[in-house]
Amino acid sequence: MTETLGRGSTMRLEVHRLTPNEAEKLLIGAAEQKQRPMQQTRVQQYARVMRAGDWKITHQPIAIDVHGVLIHGQHRVAALAAS
C-alpha cells in the first residue's frame, strides 16, 4: 500500500519477511545513524523468541527510509540477525 502524505511526501507500507542476512545488511547501514543505544538484553530476549518460532507480527513496523537505511526497529532487526 502506498499513501501520499502532505506536500508530496509518500509512505509505502508492506509486510516483508526479512532473512537474517538482510537484517545484518540493514544494521550496517543503521550504524552510521543516530539511534538509541542498543540494549543487548532486549536483543537476546527477542532472538530467543524468534528462534523458538514464537515471534508474532505486531502493529509496530520496522521503518526503512527511501535510501534503504533502518530508522526504526533496530532491536528487532538485531535479534533477527542473531537468531
Beta strands, then each sheet from edge to edge (+ up, - down):
strand 1: 2-4
strand 2: 10-12
strand 3: 63-64
strand 4: 70-72
sheet 1: 1+ 2-
sheet 2: 3+ 4-
end
